[in-house]
Amino acid sequence: MAHLSQIRIPATYMRGGTSKGVFFRLQDLPPSCQVPGAARDTLFMRVIGSPDPYAAQIDGMGGATSSTSKCVILSKSSQADHDVDYLYGQVSIDKAFVDWSGNCGNLSTGAGAFAIHAGLLDPVRIPENGVCVVRIWQANIQKTIIAHVPVSNGQVQETGDFELDGVTFPAAEIVLEFLDPSDDGEEGGSMFPTGNLVDDLEVPGVGTFKATMITAGIPTVFVNAEDIGYSGTELREQINGDPEQLACFEKIRVAGALRMGLIKTAEEAATRQHTPKIAFVAQPKAYVSSSGKTVQAADIDLLVRALSMGKLHHAMMGTCAVAIGTAAAIPGTLVNLAAGGSAREAVRFGHPSGTLRVGAQAALVDGQWTVTKAIMSRSARILMEGWVRVPGDAF
């Protein structure tokens, strides 16, 4: 029986923040994959190695975690006053599914650097030495991200001494600004879709919990750690090894998605795994991070643990960090109360790998909370570049 040969597609494997993904220029994709649809989804699943019943992604570029099962497409921007359009796909590990419902804040860092690497920026916008300001249109959520990318000798400066908890080696710092990160689109209409800073969220079969449901950075459901039997100092192994508790988290996530108007029926949640996120918060206390480093209570404002694609994240998703920073800036949310309840424009929170600082500028305008931007620092680095290969009949 004859089989088609493999085809090769120009691609770059990059780390962005605490995530990794396969980056493509839109123009390099096969024609059938340059538009949304089944061909593109199938290609990305094959590139990553999904769906994989072994949940290992051995036959693909994925790393068998939500942080490493990702694909990105960049192209010259279709929007005025922007440099590039950035589209992100979260590839399910064990199911035939690519979720396009949200952004990846970590890979947003890689998007800024890749735009320069890939020749998608007007050369006149790239300084010989200094900082290149990359104006990114995040196509999944229709928002603007500004990446401040260091440049040396006209090229992206990737090495440096900026340390990011959750990433082993230091690199050059990239500052990200998420402009107007709250959701004012079709899926919520406001930063707080329920109209409340805190709701009583009824979760069938589980209980009723206080919850802050916010659409900033990414739709997120925050609950208090103690309400669900945790301290807020947990590491991945303590959560991800408990299928019963993971199922409980999914029920909370589904109930939140329904209350936020993101889905109409509980069954729809199976096709919207990437959003909303579920996170739990607690007041500061000392703990030992996954690297063995002790995080002191005095060094953080609060504790946050968040789940992504059904598992506790090893550090913190960048978009969820935006939600944390925004909610912390608004007095009365569960995040703000865990941080002490005072007004603030920045917060440092403890996550499983260490700490992260994120800032947000929020204001009450005509009775509605708005946020103009959220800011945080990450780093990015090319790990490999060339071509990714897939069987010719794979899509």
C-alpha positions in Angstrom: 0.0 0.0 0.0 1.4 3.4 -1.0 1.7 6.1 1.6 2.2 9.8 1.1 5.5 11.2 2.1 5.9 13.7 4.9 5.6 17.3 4.1 7.7 20.0 5.9 6.4 23.4 7.0 8.6 26.3 8.1 8.2 26.6 11.9 9.9 27.9 15.0 9.7 26.2 18.4 9.7 29.0 21.1 9.5 29.4 24.8 7.4 32.4 25.9 7.1 33.0 29.6 6.4 29.7 31.2 5.0 28.1 28.1 6.3 26.6 24.9 4.7 26.4 21.4 5.2 25.9 17.7 5.1 29.3 15.9 4.1 29.7 12.2 3.9 32.5 9.8 0.4 32.4 8.2 2.0 32.6 4.7 4.0 29.4 5.4 1.0 27.2 6.2 -0.5 25.0 3.4 -3.2 26.9 1.6 -6.1 24.9 3.2 -4.7 25.8 6.6 -4.4 29.5 6.1 -8.0 29.9 6.9 -9.9 28.7 10.0 -11.4 25.2 9.8 -10.9 21.5 10.1 -7.8 21.4 8.0 -5.9 23.9 10.2 -7.1 22.2 13.4 -6.1 18.7 12.2 -2.7 20.0 11.1 -2.0 21.6 14.5 -3.1 18.4 16.3 -0.7 16.4 14.2 2.1 18.8 14.8 1.6 18.7 18.5 0.9 14.9 18.6 -2.8 14.9 19.6 -5.2 13.3 20.3 -3.1 10.9 22.3 -4.8 8.3 24.5 -1.5 7.8 26.2 -1.5 11.6 27.1 2.2 11.7 26.3 2.4 13.4 22.8 5.4 11.3 22.0 4.6 11.5 18.2 4.6 15.3 18.1 6.1 18.5 19.4 3.8 18.8 22.5 5.1 18.2 26.0 2.0 16.5 27.5 1.0 19.6 29.5 -1.3 22.5 28.8 1.7 24.8 28.9 3.4 22.9 26.0 0.5 21.9 23.8 0.1 25.1 21.9 0.4 26.6 18.3 0.7 30.2 17.2 0.1 31.9 13.9 1.4 35.4 13.1 0.9 37.6 10.1 1.3 41.2 9.1 -1.6 43.0 10.8 -5.0 43.6 9.2 -5.6 46.3 11.8 -4.6 50.0 11.6 -1.8 51.0 14.0 -0.8 47.4 14.6 2.2 45.5 13.4 1.1 41.9 13.5 -2.0 39.7 14.0 -1.4 37.0 16.6 -3.7 33.9 16.7 -3.4 31.2 19.4 -4.6 27.6 19.4 -4.7 25.6 22.6 -4.4 21.9 21.5 -6.1 19.3 23.7 -3.8 16.5 24.7 -6.1 13.5 24.6 -9.1 14.8 22.6 -9.4 15.8 18.9 -9.9 19.5 19.7 -8.2 22.9 19.3 -9.6 25.6 21.5 -9.5 29.1 19.9 -11.6 30.8 22.6 -8.8 32.7 24.4 -5.3 34.1 24.4 -2.0 32.7 25.9 -0.4 35.5 27.9 2.9 33.7 28.1 3.2 33.1 24.4 2.2 36.8 23.8 5.8 37.4 24.8 7.0 35.0 22.1 4.7 36.7 19.6 6.4 40.0 20.0 9.9 38.5 19.6 8.8 36.2 16.8 7.3 39.1 14.8 10.8 40.6 14.6 12.6 37.3 14.0 10.2 36.3 11.2 10.5 39.6 9.3 6.9 40.6 9.9 7.8 44.1 11.2 8.6 47.1 9.1 12.4 47.4 9.4 12.1 51.1 10.1 10.4 50.2 13.4 13.3 48.2 14.6 16.1 50.1 16.3 19.7 49.1 15.9 20.0 49.0 19.7 17.4 49.6 22.3 13.8 48.5 22.7 11.4 47.7 19.8 7.8 48.4 20.5 5.7 45.7 18.8 2.0 46.5 18.4 0.2 43.1 18.5 -3.5 42.5 17.6 -4.6 39.5 19.6 -7.1 38.0 17.1 -8.7 35.5 19.4 -10.0 38.1 21.8 -9.8 41.2 19.6 -7.4 43.1 21.9 -4.2 45.0 21.7 -1.0 43.9 23.3 2.2 46.1 23.3 5.4 44.1 23.6 8.6 46.0 24.5 11.3 43.7 23.0 15.0 44.4 23.6 17.1 44.6 20.4 20.9 44.4 20.0 22.6 45.0 16.6 19.2 45.0 14.9 18.2 41.5 16.3 16.1 40.4 19.2 18.2 40.2 22.4 17.3 36.9 23.9 19.9 36.4 26.6 20.0 38.5 29.8 19.7 38.3 33.6 16.0 38.6 34.0 14.7 35.7 36.1 11.2 34.3 35.9 10.0 31.8 38.4 8.9 28.6 36.6 11.7 29.0 34.0 15.1 27.5 34.9 17.5 29.9 33.1 17.6 33.8 33.0 16.9 35.6 29.7 16.2 39.1 28.5 13.2 40.9 30.0 10.2 41.7 27.7 7.6 44.0 29.2 4.0 43.4 28.0 1.1 45.8 28.2 -2.4 44.4 27.8 -4.5 47.3 26.7 -8.2 47.5 27.7 -8.0 43.8 28.8 -11.6 43.5 30.1 -14.1 41.8 27.9 -16.4 44.4 26.2 -17.4 42.1 23.4 -20.2 39.6 22.7 -19.4 37.2 25.5 -19.9 39.2 28.6 -20.5 42.9 27.9 -18.6 44.0 31.0 -15.6 43.1 33.2 -18.0 41.4 35.7 -20.6 39.6 33.6 -22.9 38.9 36.5 -22.8 42.6 37.5 -21.3 41.7 40.9 -17.8 41.7 42.4 -18.7 38.6 44.4 -21.5 36.0 43.8 -22.8 33.0 45.5 -22.0 30.3 42.9 -24.1 27.2 43.1 -22.3 24.1 41.8 -24.6 21.2 41.4 -23.5 18.2 43.4 -20.7 20.1 45.1 -22.0 23.1 47.0 -22.3 26.9 46.9 -19.2 29.1 47.0 -18.3 32.7 47.1 -16.9 33.6 43.7 -15.5 36.5 41.7 -16.1 36.0 38.0 -14.1 38.4 35.8 -13.3 38.8 32.1 -9.9 40.5 32.1 -7.0 39.0 30.3 -9.0 35.8 30.2 -12.4 34.8 31.7 -11.6 33.5 35.2 -13.6 32.2 38.1 -11.9 32.9 41.5 -12.9 31.1 44.7 -11.4 31.1 48.2 -9.0 28.2 48.8 -10.4 27.4 52.2 -13.9 27.1 50.9 -12.9 24.2 48.7 -10.6 22.6 51.3 -7.2 24.0 50.4 -4.6 26.3 51.9 -3.4 28.0 48.7 0.1 26.6 49.1 -0.5 23.4 47.0 1.8 22.2 44.3 0.8 20.3 41.1 1.2 16.8 42.6 -1.2 17.5 45.4 -4.0 18.5 42.9 -3.3 16.7 39.6 -3.0 13.3 41.3 -6.6 13.4 42.6 -9.1 12.7 39.7 -12.0 13.2 42.1 -10.9 16.7 43.0 -10.1 17.6 39.4 -13.7 16.6 38.5 -14.9 18.9 41.3 -12.9 21.8 39.8 -14.4 21.1 36.4 -17.9 21.3 37.9 -17.0 24.7 39.5 -15.6 25.9 36.1 -18.7 24.8 34.2 -21.0 26.5 36.8 -19.0 29.6 36.4 -19.1 29.5 32.6 -22.8 29.2 32.7 -23.2 32.2 35.2 -20.8 34.3 33.0 -22.8 33.6 29.9 -19.9 31.9 28.2 -21.9 28.8 27.4 -25.6 28.1 27.3 -25.5 24.5 28.4 -23.2 22.5 30.6 -22.4 20.2 27.7 -20.9 23.1 25.7 -18.0 23.2 28.3 -16.5 20.2 26.6 -15.8 22.3 23.5 -14.5 25.3 25.5 -11.8 23.8 27.6 -9.4 26.8 27.5 -11.9 29.3 29.1 -12.9 30.2 31.7 -10.0 29.5 34.0 -10.6 28.4 37.6 -8.4 29.7 40.3 -8.3 29.7 44.1 -6.9 32.4 46.4 -5.7 32.7 49.9 -4.0 35.2 52.2 -0.2 35.1 52.3 1.6 32.3 54.1 5.1 30.7 53.6 5.5 27.7 51.4 8.2 25.7 49.6 7.9 26.1 45.8 8.3 23.3 43.3 12.0 24.3 42.8 12.6 23.9 46.6 12.9 27.6 47.2 11.0 28.9 50.2 8.6 31.8 49.5 8.1 33.9 52.6 4.7 35.3 53.5 6.2 38.8 53.8 7.3 38.7 50.2 3.9 38.3 48.7 0.5 39.9 48.8 -1.6 36.7 48.3 -1.5 33.1 47.1 -3.1 32.0 43.9 -3.3 28.6 42.2 -5.0 28.2 38.8 -6.0 25.3 36.6 -5.5 25.1 32.9 -7.1 22.5 30.6 -8.2 20.5 33.7 -4.9 20.5 35.5 -3.2 22.7 38.1 -0.7 24.9 36.2 3.0 24.6 37.2 3.3 28.4 37.5 0.7 30.9 36.3 -0.8 31.5 32.9 0.0 35.1 31.7 -3.6 35.9 30.9 -4.7 34.7 34.3 -2.1 36.9 35.8 -3.8 39.8 34.1 -7.1 38.7 35.7 -5.4 38.5 39.1 -3.8 42.0 38.7 -7.1 43.5 37.6 -9.2 41.9 40.3 -6.6 42.8 43.0 -6.9 46.5 41.9 -10.7 46.5 42.5 -11.7 46.7 46.2 -14.2 44.0 47.3 -13.2 41.1 44.9 -12.0 37.9 46.5 -8.6 38.5 45.0 -8.4 42.0 46.5 -9.7 40.8 49.9 -7.1 38.0 50.0 -4.4 40.6 49.3 -5.6 42.7 52.3 -8.5 44.6 50.8 -6.7 47.9 50.1 -6.6 49.8 46.8 -3.5 49.0 44.8 -2.1 49.2 41.3 0.2 46.2 41.5 0.3 42.9 43.3 2.9 40.2 43.9 1.4 36.7 44.3 2.7 33.3 45.1 2.2 30.5 42.6 3.5 26.9 42.6 6.9 27.9 41.0 7.5 31.1 43.0 6.2 34.6 42.7 5.0 37.0 40.0 4.3 40.7 40.0 1.6 42.2 37.8 0.2 45.7 37.7 -3.2 47.0 36.6 -4.8 50.4 36.3 -8.5 50.2 37.2 -11.1 52.9 37.7 -14.8 53.2 38.5 -16.5 55.0 35.6 -20.3 55.7 35.6 -20.8 52.9 38.1 -18.8 50.4 36.1 -15.3 49.1 36.7 -12.9 49.5 33.8 -9.2 48.7 33.4 -7.0 50.6 30.9 -4.1 48.2 31.0 -2.3 45.5 32.8 1.5 45.2 32.8 3.9 42.4 33.5 7.4 41.2 32.5 8.2 37.9 30.9 10.9 36.5 28.6 11.1 34.5 25.4 13.7 32.5 23.5 13.9 30.5 20.3 14.6 26.9 21.1 14.7 25.5 17.5 13.9 26.7 14.1 13.5 25.1 10.6 10.7 22.9 9.5 8.2 20.7 11.3 7.2 17.6 9.4 3.8 15.9 9.3 2.5 13.0 7.1 1.1 14.3 3.8 -2.3 12.8 4.6 -2.5 14.2 8.1 -4.9 17.0 7.2 
